[in-house]
């Protein structure tokens, strides 16, 4: 049996994470799962650990934490593949949901219950996920699930600031969203999808989906999207009156945000976004803020193996 590398964020987010992990550990031991645990010590450490383990020859990885841990592990694997000239298709990723939002697991319908998620890993059913490369001027990342530009990034910045102060819970995203929408400053951008300009002008927000869910189960992209269909989705909200923007955003609670008349929704394989003025919007990837515009988001044409129910 091939050995797994389990990369765990010990502060993944909830006070009960330790107890949940004990349940998963029991499932693994009873099944005789062969794995080695490596703990993260700081932000970005999961990326380093994943890259190091991949270079050592490991090909099965368990991300134990929240969406940020999944993002970092996949980024580490992508960077290793770029450097070593190997395929992401060589790797298998499983997730133990120890975070707050746990949005990555919603698309493949992995149980939020850690014990049940561990049982999925033991069973070993394999699915596929398209690999997405995100390139800034100073680095490359992997988008495991979702991304955003403008107010979507501001919401993540405000949410992460609350987390740093010790606040926890999946409600934080919804708590900071209204203030973020009402305080947004609009900067002009150009969004090019597969070589054609999809939007040029001041931007309220643009939400990008490889997976479907964000913010603890909210939908802001079209119905029918899947992360193994060779396409991503984007929902673009042009600059508008702040109150109208807030009211439009509330449709994410009804899962019909992308269907609103003011929203530009498209599917694509490659996107470039650049600022058209001196101010550049922040970019969010899987709840993290790795940089500001300009940015390129593109499917690599490869798929990583993922553990599914």
ROVOVO-372295 format. One record per residue (C-alpha): residue number from 1; x, y, z. Coordinates in Angstrom, 1 decimal, m for minus. Layout:
<rs>
+-----+--------+--------+--------+
| pos |      X |      Y |      Z |
+-----+--------+--------+--------+
| NUM |      X |      Y |      Z |
...
+-----+--------+--------+--------+
</rs>
This chain:
<rs>
+-----+--------+--------+--------+
| pos |      X |      Y |      Z |
+-----+--------+--------+--------+
|   1 |    0.0 |    0.0 |    0.0 |
|   2 |    1.4 |    3.4 |   m1.0 |
|   3 |    2.1 |    5.7 |    1.9 |
|   4 |    0.2 |    8.9 |    2.5 |
|   5 |    1.6 |   12.2 |    3.6 |
|   6 |   m0.9 |   14.0 |    5.9 |
|   7 |   m0.3 |   17.7 |    6.2 |
|   8 |   m2.1 |   19.1 |    9.2 |
|   9 |   m2.8 |   22.7 |   10.3 |
|  10 |   m3.0 |   22.2 |   14.1 |
|  11 |   m4.8 |   25.5 |   14.4 |
|  12 |   m7.1 |   24.8 |   11.5 |
|  13 |   m9.8 |   26.7 |   13.1 |
|  14 |  m12.1 |   25.3 |   15.5 |
|  15 |  m11.7 |   24.5 |   19.1 |
|  16 |  m13.0 |   21.0 |   18.5 |
|  17 |  m10.5 |   20.2 |   15.7 |
|  18 |   m8.3 |   18.2 |   18.0 |
|  19 |  m11.2 |   15.9 |   19.0 |
|  20 |  m12.3 |   15.6 |   15.4 |
|  21 |   m8.8 |   14.5 |   14.4 |
|  22 |   m8.8 |   11.8 |   17.1 |
|  23 |  m11.9 |   10.3 |   15.5 |
|  24 |  m10.2 |   10.3 |   12.0 |
|  25 |   m7.0 |    8.8 |   13.5 |
|  26 |   m9.0 |    6.0 |   15.0 |
|  27 |  m10.5 |    5.2 |   11.6 |
|  28 |   m7.1 |    5.2 |    9.9 |
|  29 |   m5.6 |    2.9 |   12.6 |
|  30 |   m8.4 |    0.4 |   12.4 |
|  31 |   m8.1 |    0.3 |    8.6 |
|  32 |   m4.3 |    0.0 |    8.7 |
|  33 |   m3.8 |    3.1 |    6.6 |
|  34 |   m0.1 |    3.8 |    6.1 |
|  35 |    0.5 |    7.5 |    6.6 |
|  36 |    3.0 |   10.0 |    8.0 |
|  37 |    1.9 |   13.3 |    9.6 |
|  38 |    3.7 |   16.6 |    9.0 |
|  39 |    2.5 |   19.7 |   10.9 |
|  40 |    2.4 |   23.2 |    9.7 |
|  41 |    4.0 |   25.9 |   11.8 |
|  42 |    3.1 |   29.1 |    9.9 |
|  43 |    1.3 |   30.5 |    6.9 |
|  44 |    2.6 |   29.0 |    3.7 |
|  45 |    4.2 |   26.1 |    5.4 |
|  46 |    1.8 |   23.5 |    3.9 |
|  47 |    3.0 |   24.6 |    0.5 |
|  48 |    6.6 |   24.0 |    1.5 |
|  49 |    5.8 |   20.6 |    3.1 |
|  50 |    3.9 |   19.4 |    0.1 |
|  51 |    6.6 |   20.4 |   m2.3 |
|  52 |    9.3 |   18.7 |   m0.1 |
|  53 |    7.3 |   15.5 |    0.2 |
|  54 |    6.6 |   15.4 |   m3.6 |
|  55 |   10.3 |   15.8 |   m4.3 |
|  56 |   10.9 |   12.9 |   m1.9 |
|  57 |    8.6 |   10.7 |   m4.1 |
|  58 |    5.3 |   10.8 |   m2.2 |
|  59 |    2.3 |   10.9 |   m4.4 |
|  60 |   m0.6 |   10.6 |   m2.0 |
|  61 |   m1.5 |   13.6 |    0.2 |
|  62 |   m4.1 |   14.4 |    2.8 |
|  63 |   m4.8 |   18.0 |    3.5 |
|  64 |   m6.1 |   18.2 |    7.1 |
|  65 |   m7.4 |   21.7 |    7.8 |
|  66 |   m9.5 |   24.3 |    6.1 |
|  67 |   m9.7 |   25.6 |    2.6 |
|  68 |   m6.5 |   27.5 |    3.1 |
|  69 |   m4.6 |   24.2 |    3.8 |
|  70 |   m6.1 |   22.6 |    0.7 |
|  71 |   m5.0 |   25.6 |   m1.3 |
|  72 |   m1.4 |   25.5 |    0.1 |
|  73 |   m1.0 |   21.8 |   m0.5 |
|  74 |   m2.2 |   22.0 |   m4.1 |
|  75 |    0.1 |   25.0 |   m4.7 |
|  76 |    3.1 |   23.1 |   m3.3 |
|  77 |    2.3 |   20.2 |   m5.7 |
|  78 |    1.8 |   22.5 |   m8.7 |
|  79 |    5.1 |   24.3 |   m8.1 |
|  80 |    6.8 |   20.9 |   m7.7 |
|  81 |    5.3 |   19.7 |  m11.0 |
|  82 |    6.4 |   22.9 |  m12.8 |
|  83 |   10.0 |   22.5 |  m11.5 |
|  84 |   10.3 |   18.8 |  m11.9 |
|  85 |    8.4 |   18.7 |  m15.3 |
|  86 |    6.0 |   16.0 |  m14.0 |
|  87 |    2.2 |   15.8 |  m14.2 |
|  88 |   m0.3 |   16.7 |  m11.5 |
|  89 |   m2.1 |   13.6 |  m12.7 |
|  90 |    0.5 |   11.6 |  m10.7 |
|  91 |   m0.9 |   12.9 |   m7.4 |
|  92 |   m3.9 |   12.0 |   m5.3 |
|  93 |   m5.4 |   14.5 |   m2.9 |
|  94 |   m7.7 |   13.8 |    0.0 |
|  95 |   m9.2 |   16.3 |    2.5 |
|  96 |  m10.0 |   16.0 |    6.2 |
|  97 |  m12.3 |   19.1 |    6.8 |
|  98 |  m11.0 |   20.7 |   10.0 |
|  99 |  m11.7 |   24.3 |    9.0 |
| 100 |  m14.7 |   26.6 |    9.3 |
| 101 |  m16.1 |   27.1 |    5.9 |
| 102 |  m14.8 |   23.9 |    4.3 |
| 103 |  m16.1 |   24.9 |    0.9 |
| 104 |  m13.8 |   22.7 |   m1.1 |
| 105 |  m15.5 |   19.5 |    0.1 |
| 106 |  m18.9 |   20.7 |   m1.0 |
| 107 |  m18.4 |   20.2 |   m4.8 |
| 108 |  m17.3 |   16.5 |   m4.6 |
| 109 |  m19.8 |   16.1 |   m1.7 |
| 110 |  m17.3 |   14.8 |    0.8 |
| 111 |  m18.9 |   14.6 |    4.3 |
| 112 |  m18.2 |   17.5 |    6.7 |
| 113 |  m18.1 |   14.9 |    9.5 |
| 114 |  m14.4 |   14.2 |    9.9 |
| 115 |  m14.9 |   10.5 |   10.8 |
| 116 |  m17.0 |   10.0 |    7.7 |
| 117 |  m14.4 |   11.9 |    5.6 |
| 118 |  m11.7 |    9.6 |    6.9 |
| 119 |  m13.7 |    6.6 |    5.9 |
| 120 |  m13.8 |    8.0 |    2.4 |
| 121 |  m10.0 |    8.1 |    2.3 |
| 122 |   m9.9 |    4.5 |    3.5 |
| 123 |  m12.3 |    3.4 |    0.7 |
| 124 |  m10.2 |    5.2 |   m1.8 |
| 125 |  m12.7 |    6.1 |   m4.5 |
| 126 |  m11.1 |    8.4 |   m7.1 |
| 127 |  m12.5 |   11.4 |   m8.9 |
| 128 |  m10.8 |   14.1 |  m11.0 |
| 129 |  m10.4 |   17.9 |  m10.6 |
| 130 |   m9.1 |   20.3 |  m13.2 |
| 131 |   m5.9 |   22.0 |  m12.2 |
| 132 |   m5.9 |   25.8 |  m12.2 |
| 133 |   m2.7 |   27.9 |  m12.3 |
| 134 |   m2.8 |   31.5 |  m11.0 |
| 135 |    0.1 |   33.7 |  m12.0 |
| 136 |    1.0 |   37.0 |  m10.4 |
| 137 |    4.1 |   39.1 |  m11.3 |
| 138 |    5.9 |   37.6 |   m8.3 |
| 139 |    4.7 |   34.0 |   m8.1 |
| 140 |    2.5 |   31.1 |   m9.1 |
| 141 |   m0.4 |   29.5 |   m7.1 |
| 142 |   m3.0 |   26.8 |   m7.5 |
| 143 |   m6.6 |   27.7 |   m7.2 |
| 144 |   m8.1 |   24.6 |   m5.6 |
| 145 |  m11.7 |   25.9 |   m5.5 |
| 146 |  m12.6 |   29.6 |   m6.0 |
| 147 |  m11.2 |   33.1 |   m6.5 |
| 148 |  m12.3 |   36.6 |   m6.6 |
| 149 |  m11.3 |   40.2 |   m7.5 |
| 150 |  m12.5 |   43.4 |   m5.9 |
| 151 |  m15.1 |   43.2 |   m3.1 |
| 152 |  m14.9 |   39.5 |   m2.9 |
| 153 |  m11.2 |   39.9 |   m2.0 |
| 154 |  m12.1 |   42.6 |    0.5 |
| 155 |  m14.5 |   40.3 |    2.2 |
| 156 |  m11.8 |   37.8 |    2.6 |
| 157 |   m9.4 |   40.4 |    3.9 |
| 158 |  m11.9 |   41.5 |    6.5 |
| 159 |  m12.8 |   37.9 |    7.4 |
| 160 |   m9.1 |   37.0 |    7.9 |
| 161 |   m8.5 |   40.0 |   10.0 |
| 162 |  m11.3 |   38.8 |   12.4 |
| 163 |   m9.8 |   35.3 |   12.5 |
| 164 |   m6.4 |   36.8 |   13.4 |
| 165 |   m8.1 |   38.4 |   16.4 |
| 166 |   m9.4 |   35.1 |   17.6 |
| 167 |  m12.9 |   35.1 |   16.1 |
| 168 |  m14.1 |   31.8 |   14.7 |
| 169 |  m17.0 |   30.4 |   12.8 |
| 170 |  m18.4 |   30.1 |    9.3 |
| 171 |  m20.7 |   33.1 |    9.9 |
| 172 |  m17.8 |   35.5 |    9.7 |
| 173 |  m18.0 |   35.8 |    5.8 |
| 174 |  m21.6 |   36.8 |    6.0 |
| 175 |  m20.9 |   39.2 |    8.9 |
| 176 |  m18.4 |   41.3 |    7.1 |
| 177 |  m20.0 |   41.1 |    3.6 |
| 178 |  m22.5 |   44.0 |    4.0 |
| 179 |  m19.8 |   46.5 |    5.2 |
| 180 |  m17.4 |   45.3 |    2.5 |
| 181 |  m20.0 |   46.0 |   m0.2 |
| 182 |  m21.0 |   49.4 |    1.1 |
| 183 |  m17.4 |   50.6 |    1.5 |
| 184 |  m16.0 |   49.3 |   m1.9 |
| 185 |  m14.0 |   51.8 |   m4.0 |
| 186 |  m14.2 |   51.1 |   m7.7 |
| 187 |  m11.1 |   50.7 |   m9.8 |
| 188 |  m11.1 |   50.2 |  m13.6 |
| 189 |  m10.0 |   46.8 |  m15.0 |
| 190 |   m9.9 |   44.9 |  m18.3 |
| 191 |  m11.0 |   41.3 |  m18.2 |
| 192 |  m10.0 |   39.1 |  m21.1 |
| 193 |  m11.4 |   35.6 |  m21.5 |
| 194 |   m9.9 |   33.2 |  m24.0 |
| 195 |   m8.5 |   36.1 |  m26.0 |
| 196 |  m11.6 |   38.2 |  m26.1 |
| 197 |  m12.4 |   41.2 |  m23.9 |
| 198 |  m15.4 |   40.3 |  m21.6 |
| 199 |  m15.4 |   43.5 |  m19.6 |
| 200 |  m13.6 |   46.8 |  m19.4 |
| 201 |  m14.5 |   49.4 |  m16.8 |
| 202 |  m14.9 |   50.0 |  m13.1 |
| 203 |  m15.4 |   46.8 |  m11.2 |
| 204 |  m17.5 |   46.0 |   m8.1 |
| 205 |  m16.5 |   42.4 |   m7.9 |
| 206 |  m15.6 |   39.4 |  m10.1 |
| 207 |  m16.0 |   35.9 |   m8.7 |
| 208 |  m14.2 |   32.9 |  m10.3 |
| 209 |  m15.2 |   29.3 |   m9.9 |
| 210 |  m13.4 |   26.0 |  m10.5 |
| 211 |  m15.5 |   24.6 |   m7.7 |
| 212 |  m18.9 |   25.9 |   m6.9 |
| 213 |  m19.2 |   27.1 |   m3.3 |
| 214 |  m17.6 |   29.9 |   m1.2 |
| 215 |  m18.3 |   31.6 |    2.1 |
| 216 |  m19.7 |   28.6 |    3.9 |
| 217 |  m21.9 |   27.2 |    1.1 |
| 218 |  m22.8 |   30.3 |   m1.0 |
| 219 |  m23.1 |   30.1 |   m4.8 |
| 220 |  m22.0 |   33.0 |   m7.0 |
| 221 |  m21.5 |   31.3 |  m10.3 |
| 222 |  m23.8 |   29.5 |  m12.7 |
| 223 |  m25.7 |   26.3 |  m12.1 |
| 224 |  m24.3 |   23.2 |  m13.7 |
| 225 |  m20.6 |   24.0 |  m13.2 |
| 226 |  m18.2 |   21.2 |  m12.4 |
| 227 |  m14.5 |   21.2 |  m11.7 |
| 228 |  m13.7 |   18.3 |  m14.1 |
| 229 |  m15.4 |   19.7 |  m17.2 |
| 230 |  m12.4 |   21.7 |  m18.6 |
| 231 |  m14.0 |   25.1 |  m18.0 |
| 232 |  m14.0 |   27.7 |  m15.2 |
| 233 |  m16.8 |   30.2 |  m14.6 |
| 234 |  m16.8 |   33.9 |  m13.8 |
| 235 |  m19.5 |   36.2 |  m12.6 |
| 236 |  m18.7 |   39.9 |  m13.1 |
| 237 |  m20.5 |   42.7 |  m11.3 |
| 238 |  m19.8 |   46.1 |  m12.8 |
| 239 |  m19.5 |   49.2 |  m10.6 |
| 240 |  m23.0 |   50.3 |   m9.5 |
| 241 |  m24.7 |   52.1 |   m6.7 |
| 242 |  m23.5 |   50.6 |   m3.4 |
| 243 |  m27.0 |   49.9 |   m2.2 |
| 244 |  m27.9 |   48.2 |   m5.5 |
| 245 |  m24.7 |   46.3 |   m5.3 |
| 246 |  m25.5 |   45.0 |   m1.8 |
| 247 |  m29.1 |   44.1 |   m2.8 |
| 248 |  m27.7 |   42.2 |   m5.8 |
| 249 |  m25.2 |   40.4 |   m3.7 |
| 250 |  m27.9 |   39.1 |   m1.4 |
| 251 |  m29.0 |   36.9 |   m4.2 |
| 252 |  m26.1 |   34.6 |   m3.4 |
| 253 |  m28.3 |   33.5 |   m0.5 |
| 254 |  m30.8 |   32.3 |   m3.0 |
| 255 |  m28.2 |   30.7 |   m5.3 |
| 256 |  m29.2 |   32.9 |   m8.2 |
| 257 |  m26.6 |   35.6 |   m8.0 |
| 258 |  m25.1 |   34.8 |  m11.4 |
| 259 |  m28.6 |   34.9 |  m13.1 |
| 260 |  m29.2 |   38.6 |  m12.1 |
| 261 |  m29.5 |   41.0 |  m15.2 |
| 262 |  m26.6 |   43.1 |  m14.0 |
| 263 |  m24.2 |   40.2 |  m13.7 |
| 264 |  m22.0 |   39.1 |  m16.7 |
| 265 |  m21.5 |   35.3 |  m16.4 |
| 266 |  m19.2 |   33.4 |  m18.7 |
| 267 |  m17.2 |   30.2 |  m18.9 |
| 268 |  m13.6 |   30.1 |  m20.0 |
| 269 |  m10.2 |   28.3 |  m20.0 |
| 270 |   m7.9 |   31.3 |  m19.6 |
| 271 |   m8.4 |   34.7 |  m18.1 |
| 272 |   m6.2 |   37.8 |  m17.8 |
| 273 |   m7.1 |   40.8 |  m15.7 |
| 274 |   m5.1 |   44.0 |  m15.6 |
| 275 |   m5.8 |   47.3 |  m13.9 |
| 276 |   m6.5 |   50.3 |  m16.1 |
| 277 |   m5.5 |   52.9 |  m13.6 |
| 278 |   m2.9 |   53.5 |  m10.8 |
| 279 |   m5.0 |   51.6 |   m8.2 |
| 280 |   m5.0 |   47.8 |   m8.4 |
| 281 |   m7.7 |   45.5 |   m6.8 |
| 282 |   m6.7 |   42.7 |   m4.5 |
| 283 |   m7.1 |   39.1 |   m5.7 |
| 284 |   m8.4 |   36.3 |   m3.5 |
| 285 |   m7.6 |   32.7 |   m4.1 |
| 286 |   m9.3 |   30.1 |   m1.9 |
| 287 |   m9.8 |   32.6 |    0.9 |
| 288 |   m6.2 |   33.8 |    0.8 |
| 289 |   m4.8 |   37.1 |   m0.6 |
| 290 |   m1.7 |   36.2 |   m2.5 |
| 291 |   m1.5 |   39.5 |   m4.5 |
| 292 |   m3.0 |   42.3 |   m6.6 |
| 293 |   m3.7 |   42.7 |  m10.3 |
| 294 |   m2.5 |   42.0 |  m12.9 |
| 295 |   m3.2 |   38.2 |  m12.7 |
| 296 |   m3.6 |   35.3 |  m15.1 |
| 297 |   m5.9 |   32.4 |  m14.2 |
| 298 |   m5.8 |   29.4 |  m16.5 |
| 299 |   m6.5 |   25.7 |  m16.7 |
| 300 |   m3.4 |   23.7 |  m17.1 |
| 301 |   m5.1 |   20.9 |  m19.1 |
| 302 |   m4.2 |   18.4 |  m16.4 |
| 303 |   m6.3 |   16.9 |  m13.6 |
| 304 |   m5.4 |   15.8 |  m10.1 |
| 305 |   m6.9 |   12.7 |   m8.6 |
| 306 |   m9.1 |   13.5 |   m5.6 |
| 307 |  m10.7 |   11.2 |   m3.0 |
| 308 |  m14.5 |   11.2 |   m3.3 |
| 309 |  m17.3 |    9.4 |   m1.4 |
+-----+--------+--------+--------+
</rs>
